[in-house]
Amino acid sequence: MGGAFLAAAVLARLGGRIGLPTIPLFIVAGIILGPHTPGVVLIADPHDLEMLSALGLVLLLFYLGLEFHLDDLKAGGRKMALAGGTYLALNVGAGLAFGFALGWGTSEALVLAGVLGISSSAIVTKVLVDTGRLGNRETKPILGIIVVEDIFLALYLAALQPILSGADSPAAAVGDGAKAFAFLLLLALAARFGTRLVGRLFSTPDDELLVISFLGAAVFVAGVSEWFGVADAIGAFMVGLMLGSTSSGERIRRLVHPLRDAFGAIFFFAFGLSIDPGDLPVVLWPVLAAVAVTLVMNVLAGLAAARLYRFGKPEAANISTTLLARGEFALILATMAAAAGLDSRLSPFIAGYVLLLAVLGPLAAGRSHWLARYLPGRDGDDGKEDRAADDGDGGAGSAALIPDGTAAAVPGRR
């Protein structure tokens, strides 16, 4: 574990000197030092880091929930739902069509629909932090799309599991879906009406007690979520959503930072450990085709969201590139596909696709201004009426939370 931390740190420091994002470097560190690459094998069994990796994902999504306030959901819920639904319709629909075009089978096509259709919440969160865009006006729609995706994913996984296993009856499948939906509804009601009670329970002047409390709550609810058939990431997100609106929210944001960064690095490192580079050439052309489809669909979704929110070309480019990466949820689907005995080409395809977009996504997000030059629409947002309209519908406003949890004016847009 110590070697994993150090290897990730060394590569990140080297890459930072030439302007590379940290996420693909953490993944590359896992590939180089994993069991599938000749040379030094730091960790022979990727499962050795399974729990730490899961904790990294929980903390990344918990932090995302902290940044996504309930007021934003109330003010911009309709637009966020429409933007998220449009994104899913374009990407999941294209993924399903692509899956059938490959001819690997119906179950495989359903898996590919989820792989191509769902962004990586972990990578999106990290990209927003690394690029300093948490205060940008387009960040609210991005987070709204992520929320819609996460809710869709919970229902999608609940419906897909009995289809892949083939062992459960339709009644059992409906029962599993109902159980997952009921738990999601319970979490939503707790976030909507239980914030005041939660705030009193977590209120303490002692930082040590506060850290133990919010960490325990996030991990516990994530585990219970899995038991109910809901992705653990959603449980962690909902806990963050509740705590972010309490009087302790600012302190929690500050205290969770070192935990989020450390275990988030292990999450991406462990992802790299699971990739066998030798399997990638077999599925090279399908992977490249899938990446091209995803690029086109993300640009269309970004333009649609920008039009909905009356944004200009810079915001449309930021939305398109920030949501580009695929990651942890694609790996969940790959695991389910392997357990169900689906086409053997599916796992290396997902690994190659996710790795390529995990590298391209952060790089594209940092250079989104290049894409903005070629998009249709306005060059920027200079209209006072548009700004007032957007701020009145859940926009970011003139002040935003920067990564250390303090409030600061946002001087410009990245």
C-alpha positions as CSV (number, residue, x, y, z in Angstrom):
1,M,0.0,0.0,0.0
2,G,2.9,2.4,0.8
3,G,4.4,1.6,-2.5
4,A,1.1,2.3,-4.3
5,F,0.9,5.7,-2.7
6,L,4.5,6.6,-3.5
7,A,4.4,5.3,-7.1
8,A,1.2,7.4,-7.7
9,A,2.9,10.4,-6.1
10,V,6.1,10.2,-8.1
11,L,4.3,9.8,-11.5
12,A,1.9,12.6,-10.6
13,R,4.8,15.0,-9.7
14,L,6.6,14.1,-12.9
15,G,3.5,14.5,-15.0
16,G,2.6,17.8,-13.3
17,R,5.8,19.3,-14.6
18,I,4.7,18.8,-18.2
19,G,1.0,19.7,-17.6
20,L,-0.6,16.2,-17.5
21,P,-3.6,15.6,-15.3
22,T,-3.1,13.2,-12.3
23,I,-5.9,10.8,-13.1
24,P,-4.4,8.9,-16.1
25,L,-1.0,9.0,-14.3
26,F,-2.4,7.2,-11.3
27,I,-3.9,4.6,-13.7
28,V,-0.7,4.2,-15.6
29,A,1.2,3.7,-12.3
30,G,-1.2,0.8,-11.6
31,I,-0.6,-0.7,-15.0
32,I,3.2,-0.5,-14.9
33,L,3.5,-1.9,-11.4
34,G,0.6,-4.5,-11.7
35,P,0.7,-8.2,-12.3
36,H,0.0,-7.9,-16.1
37,T,3.1,-5.9,-17.0
38,P,6.7,-7.3,-17.1
39,G,9.2,-5.9,-14.5
40,V,8.5,-4.9,-10.9
41,V,5.2,-6.2,-9.6
42,L,4.2,-4.1,-6.6
43,I,0.9,-5.8,-6.1
44,A,0.3,-9.3,-7.5
45,D,-3.5,-9.4,-6.6
46,P,-5.6,-6.3,-7.4
47,H,-8.1,-7.5,-4.8
48,D,-5.6,-6.6,-2.1
49,L,-6.6,-2.9,-2.6
50,E,-10.3,-3.6,-3.1
51,M,-11.5,-2.1,0.1
52,L,-9.2,0.9,-0.1
53,S,-10.3,1.5,-3.7
54,A,-14.0,1.3,-2.7
55,L,-13.2,3.8,0.1
56,G,-11.7,6.2,-2.5
57,L,-14.8,6.0,-4.6
58,V,-17.0,6.6,-1.6
59,L,-15.0,9.7,-0.5
60,L,-15.0,11.1,-4.0
61,L,-18.7,10.9,-4.3
62,F,-19.2,12.1,-0.8
63,Y,-17.3,15.2,-1.6
64,L,-19.4,15.7,-4.8
65,G,-22.5,15.6,-2.6
66,L,-21.0,18.2,-0.3
67,E,-20.6,20.6,-3.2
68,F,-24.1,20.0,-4.6
69,H,-26.5,21.9,-2.3
70,L,-30.1,21.1,-1.8
71,D,-31.0,24.6,-2.8
72,D,-29.5,23.9,-6.3
73,L,-31.7,20.9,-6.7
74,K,-34.8,22.8,-5.7
75,A,-34.1,25.8,-7.9
76,G,-32.9,24.0,-11.0
77,G,-34.4,20.6,-10.7
78,R,-36.5,20.8,-13.9
79,K,-33.6,21.9,-16.1
80,M,-31.2,19.5,-14.5
81,A,-33.6,16.6,-15.1
82,L,-34.0,17.7,-18.7
83,A,-30.3,18.1,-19.3
84,G,-29.5,14.7,-17.6
85,G,-32.3,13.0,-19.6
86,T,-31.0,14.4,-22.8
87,Y,-27.5,13.3,-22.0
88,L,-28.6,9.7,-21.2
89,A,-30.9,9.5,-24.2
90,L,-28.0,10.4,-26.6
91,N,-25.2,8.4,-24.9
92,V,-27.1,5.3,-23.7
93,G,-29.1,5.2,-27.0
94,A,-25.9,5.4,-29.0
95,G,-24.2,2.8,-26.8
96,L,-27.1,0.4,-27.3
97,A,-27.0,0.8,-31.1
98,F,-23.2,0.4,-31.0
99,G,-23.6,-2.8,-29.0
100,F,-26.0,-4.3,-31.4
101,A,-23.8,-3.2,-34.4
102,L,-20.9,-5.2,-32.9
103,G,-23.0,-8.3,-33.0
104,W,-21.7,-9.8,-29.7
105,G,-25.2,-10.5,-28.4
106,T,-28.2,-8.9,-26.7
107,S,-26.9,-9.1,-23.2
108,E,-23.6,-7.7,-24.3
109,A,-25.4,-4.8,-26.1
110,L,-27.2,-4.0,-22.8
111,V,-24.0,-3.9,-20.9
112,L,-22.4,-1.7,-23.6
113,A,-25.3,0.7,-23.4
114,G,-24.4,1.4,-19.8
115,V,-20.6,1.5,-20.4
116,L,-20.9,4.1,-23.2
117,G,-23.8,6.0,-21.6
118,I,-22.6,6.7,-18.0
119,S,-19.9,9.2,-17.1
120,S,-17.4,8.6,-14.3
121,S,-18.5,10.6,-11.3
122,A,-15.1,10.1,-9.7
123,I,-13.2,11.4,-12.7
124,V,-15.7,14.3,-13.3
125,T,-15.3,15.3,-9.7
126,K,-11.5,15.2,-9.9
127,V,-11.5,17.1,-13.2
128,L,-13.6,19.9,-11.7
129,V,-11.3,20.2,-8.7
130,D,-8.1,20.0,-10.7
131,T,-9.3,22.6,-13.3
132,G,-10.6,25.0,-10.6
133,R,-14.1,25.0,-12.2
134,L,-16.2,24.3,-9.1
135,G,-17.4,28.0,-9.2
136,N,-18.2,28.1,-12.9
137,R,-21.8,28.6,-14.0
138,E,-21.8,25.4,-16.1
139,T,-20.7,23.3,-13.2
140,K,-24.2,23.1,-11.8
141,P,-25.6,21.5,-15.0
142,I,-22.6,19.1,-15.0
143,L,-23.3,18.0,-11.4
144,G,-27.0,17.8,-12.2
145,I,-26.3,15.5,-15.1
146,I,-24.1,13.4,-12.8
147,V,-27.0,13.1,-10.3
148,V,-29.4,12.0,-13.0
149,E,-26.9,9.5,-14.3
150,D,-26.4,8.1,-10.8
151,I,-30.1,7.7,-10.2
152,F,-30.5,6.1,-13.6
153,L,-27.5,3.8,-12.9
154,A,-29.1,2.5,-9.7
155,L,-32.3,1.5,-11.5
156,Y,-30.3,0.2,-14.5
157,L,-28.1,-2.1,-12.4
158,A,-31.2,-3.4,-10.5
159,A,-32.9,-4.2,-13.8
160,L,-29.8,-5.6,-15.6
161,Q,-28.7,-8.0,-12.8
162,P,-31.5,-10.5,-13.2
163,I,-31.2,-10.3,-17.0
164,L,-27.5,-11.2,-16.9
165,S,-27.9,-13.9,-14.3
166,G,-30.9,-15.5,-16.0
167,A,-31.7,-17.3,-12.7
168,D,-34.3,-15.1,-11.3
169,S,-37.9,-14.9,-12.4
170,P,-39.5,-11.7,-13.7
171,A,-41.3,-11.3,-10.3
172,A,-37.9,-11.5,-8.5
173,A,-36.5,-8.9,-10.9
174,V,-39.4,-6.6,-10.2
175,G,-38.9,-7.1,-6.5
176,D,-35.2,-6.2,-6.7
177,G,-36.0,-3.1,-8.6
178,A,-38.7,-2.1,-6.2
179,K,-36.3,-2.6,-3.3
180,A,-33.7,-0.4,-4.9
181,F,-36.2,2.3,-5.8
182,A,-37.7,2.3,-2.3
183,F,-34.2,2.8,-0.7
184,L,-33.5,5.6,-3.2
185,L,-36.8,7.2,-2.2
186,L,-35.9,6.9,1.5
187,L,-32.5,8.6,0.9
188,A,-34.2,11.4,-1.1
189,L,-36.7,12.0,1.6
190,A,-34.0,12.1,4.3
191,A,-32.0,14.6,2.2
192,R,-35.1,16.7,1.7
193,F,-36.7,16.7,5.1
194,G,-34.0,15.4,7.5
195,T,-31.2,18.0,7.1
196,R,-32.0,19.9,10.3
197,L,-32.0,16.7,12.4
198,V,-28.8,15.5,10.8
199,G,-27.2,18.9,11.4
200,R,-27.9,18.6,15.1
201,L,-26.6,15.0,15.3
202,F,-23.3,16.0,13.6
203,S,-22.8,19.3,15.3
204,T,-19.6,19.2,17.4
205,P,-16.6,21.7,17.9
206,D,-14.2,18.7,18.0
207,D,-12.7,18.1,14.5
208,E,-11.7,14.5,15.5
209,L,-15.2,13.6,16.4
210,L,-16.6,15.3,13.3
211,V,-14.2,13.3,11.0
212,I,-15.1,10.0,12.6
213,S,-18.8,10.9,12.4
214,F,-19.0,11.9,8.7
215,L,-16.6,9.1,7.6
216,G,-18.6,6.5,9.4
217,A,-21.9,7.8,8.0
218,A,-20.7,7.9,4.4
219,V,-19.2,4.4,4.5
220,F,-22.1,2.9,6.4
221,V,-24.8,4.3,4.1
222,A,-22.7,3.3,1.1
223,G,-22.6,-0.3,2.4
224,V,-26.3,-0.4,3.1
225,S,-27.0,1.0,-0.3
226,E,-25.1,-2.0,-1.9
227,W,-27.2,-4.4,0.2
228,F,-30.4,-2.8,-1.3
229,G,-29.1,-3.1,-4.8
230,V,-28.2,0.6,-5.1
231,A,-24.7,1.7,-6.1
232,D,-22.6,2.5,-3.1
233,A,-21.6,5.8,-4.7
234,I,-25.2,7.1,-4.6
235,G,-25.4,6.4,-0.9
236,A,-22.2,8.3,-0.2
237,F,-23.4,11.1,-2.5
238,M,-26.7,11.4,-0.6
239,V,-24.9,11.6,2.8
240,G,-22.7,14.4,1.4
241,L,-25.8,16.2,0.1
242,M,-27.4,16.1,3.5
243,L,-24.2,17.2,5.4
244,G,-23.3,19.9,3.0
245,S,-26.4,21.9,3.9
246,T,-25.8,21.7,7.6
247,S,-23.9,24.2,9.8
248,S,-20.9,21.8,9.8
249,G,-20.8,21.6,6.0
250,E,-17.9,24.0,5.6
251,R,-15.7,22.3,8.1
252,I,-16.5,18.9,6.7
253,R,-15.5,20.1,3.2
254,R,-12.2,21.2,4.7
255,L,-11.6,18.0,6.7
256,V,-12.4,15.5,4.0
257,H,-9.9,16.9,1.5
258,P,-6.8,15.0,2.5
259,L,-8.9,11.8,2.8
260,R,-10.5,12.3,-0.6
261,D,-7.2,13.0,-2.4
262,A,-5.3,10.1,-0.8
263,F,-7.9,7.3,-1.2
264,G,-9.0,8.7,-4.6
265,A,-5.5,8.1,-5.9
266,I,-5.7,4.5,-4.7
267,F,-9.0,4.1,-6.5
268,F,-7.4,5.0,-9.8
269,F,-4.2,3.1,-9.1
270,A,-6.3,-0.1,-8.4
271,F,-8.1,0.4,-11.6
272,G,-4.8,0.3,-13.4
273,L,-3.9,-2.9,-11.6
274,S,-6.9,-4.7,-13.2
275,I,-5.9,-3.8,-16.8
276,D,-3.9,-6.3,-18.9
277,P,-2.3,-4.5,-21.8
278,G,-2.0,-7.7,-23.7
279,D,-5.7,-8.0,-24.1
280,L,-6.2,-4.6,-25.7
281,P,-5.0,-5.2,-29.3
282,V,-7.8,-7.7,-29.9
283,V,-10.4,-5.0,-29.4
284,L,-8.5,-2.0,-30.6
285,W,-10.8,-1.0,-33.5
286,P,-14.1,-1.5,-31.6
287,V,-12.6,0.6,-28.8
288,L,-11.6,3.4,-31.2
289,A,-15.0,3.4,-32.8
290,A,-16.7,3.5,-29.4
291,V,-14.5,6.5,-28.3
292,A,-15.5,8.3,-31.6
293,V,-19.2,7.7,-30.9
294,T,-18.8,9.0,-27.3
295,L,-17.0,12.1,-28.5
296,V,-19.8,13.0,-30.9
297,M,-22.6,12.3,-28.4
298,N,-20.9,14.3,-25.7
299,V,-20.5,17.3,-28.0
300,L,-24.2,17.1,-28.9
301,A,-25.2,16.7,-25.3
302,G,-23.0,19.7,-24.3
303,L,-24.6,21.8,-27.0
304,A,-28.1,20.8,-25.8
305,A,-27.3,21.6,-22.2
306,A,-25.8,24.9,-23.1
307,R,-28.9,25.8,-25.2
308,L,-31.1,24.8,-22.3
309,Y,-29.2,27.0,-19.8
310,R,-28.6,29.8,-22.4
311,F,-24.9,29.4,-22.2
312,G,-22.3,30.3,-24.8
313,K,-19.7,28.2,-26.6
314,P,-17.1,28.1,-23.7
315,E,-19.6,26.6,-21.4
316,A,-20.8,24.1,-24.0
317,A,-17.2,22.9,-24.5
318,N,-16.6,22.6,-20.8
319,I,-19.8,20.5,-20.3
320,S,-18.9,18.3,-23.3
321,T,-15.3,17.6,-22.2
322,T,-15.8,17.4,-18.5
323,L,-18.4,14.6,-18.8
324,L,-16.4,12.7,-21.4
325,A,-14.5,10.2,-19.1
326,R,-15.8,6.8,-18.2
327,G,-14.6,4.8,-15.2
328,E,-15.9,3.1,-12.1
329,F,-19.4,2.3,-13.2
330,A,-18.1,0.8,-16.4
331,L,-15.9,-1.4,-14.3
332,I,-18.9,-2.5,-12.2
333,L,-20.6,-3.5,-15.5
334,A,-17.5,-5.4,-16.6
335,T,-17.5,-7.3,-13.4
336,M,-21.1,-8.2,-13.8
337,A,-20.5,-9.3,-17.4
338,A,-17.6,-11.5,-16.4
339,A,-19.6,-13.2,-13.7
340,A,-22.4,-13.8,-16.1
341,G,-20.1,-15.5,-18.6
342,L,-20.7,-13.1,-21.5
343,D,-18.5,-12.6,-24.5
344,S,-14.8,-12.8,-23.5
345,R,-14.0,-9.7,-25.6
346,L,-16.2,-7.6,-23.4
347,S,-13.8,-7.2,-20.5
348,P,-10.7,-6.1,-22.5
349,F,-13.0,-3.8,-24.6
350,I,-14.3,-2.1,-21.5
351,A,-10.8,-1.8,-20.0
352,G,-9.4,-0.2,-23.2
353,Y,-12.3,2.1,-23.7
354,V,-12.2,3.3,-20.1
355,L,-8.5,3.7,-20.1
356,L,-8.5,5.7,-23.3
357,L,-11.3,8.1,-22.1
358,A,-9.7,8.3,-18.7
359,V,-6.7,9.8,-20.4
360,L,-8.5,11.8,-23.1
361,G,-11.2,13.2,-20.8
362,P,-9.0,15.2,-18.3
363,L,-6.7,16.3,-21.2
364,A,-9.7,17.5,-23.3
365,A,-11.3,19.2,-20.3
366,G,-8.1,21.2,-19.7
367,R,-8.1,22.3,-23.3
368,S,-11.8,22.8,-23.9
369,H,-11.2,26.2,-25.4
370,W,-9.9,24.5,-28.5
371,L,-13.2,22.8,-28.9
372,A,-15.1,26.0,-28.2
373,R,-13.6,27.6,-31.4
374,Y,-15.5,25.1,-33.6
375,L,-18.9,24.9,-31.9
376,P,-21.9,26.8,-33.1
377,G,-23.4,29.5,-30.9
378,R,-22.3,32.6,-29.0
379,D,-18.7,33.2,-28.1
380,G,-19.5,34.0,-24.5
381,D,-22.0,35.2,-22.0
382,D,-22.1,39.0,-22.0
383,G,-25.8,39.5,-21.6
384,K,-27.1,40.7,-18.2
385,E,-30.5,39.1,-18.8
386,D,-29.1,35.7,-19.5
387,R,-26.9,35.9,-16.4
388,A,-29.8,36.9,-14.2
389,A,-32.0,34.2,-15.6
390,D,-29.3,31.5,-15.0
391,D,-28.5,32.8,-11.5
392,G,-32.2,32.6,-10.7
393,D,-32.4,29.0,-11.7
394,G,-29.7,27.4,-9.7
395,G,-26.7,29.1,-11.3
396,A,-23.4,29.5,-9.5
397,G,-23.6,33.2,-8.9
398,S,-20.6,35.4,-8.2
399,A,-19.2,33.5,-5.3
400,A,-18.2,29.9,-5.2
401,L,-16.6,27.3,-2.9
402,I,-13.0,26.7,-3.9
403,P,-11.4,23.3,-3.1
404,D,-10.2,24.3,0.4
405,G,-13.9,24.9,1.4
406,T,-13.6,28.7,1.7
407,A,-15.8,31.2,-0.2
408,A,-14.1,33.3,-2.8
409,A,-15.1,35.5,-5.7
410,V,-14.8,33.8,-9.1
411,P,-12.8,36.2,-11.3
412,G,-13.3,34.4,-14.6
413,R,-14.1,31.2,-16.4
414,R,-11.7,28.4,-17.2
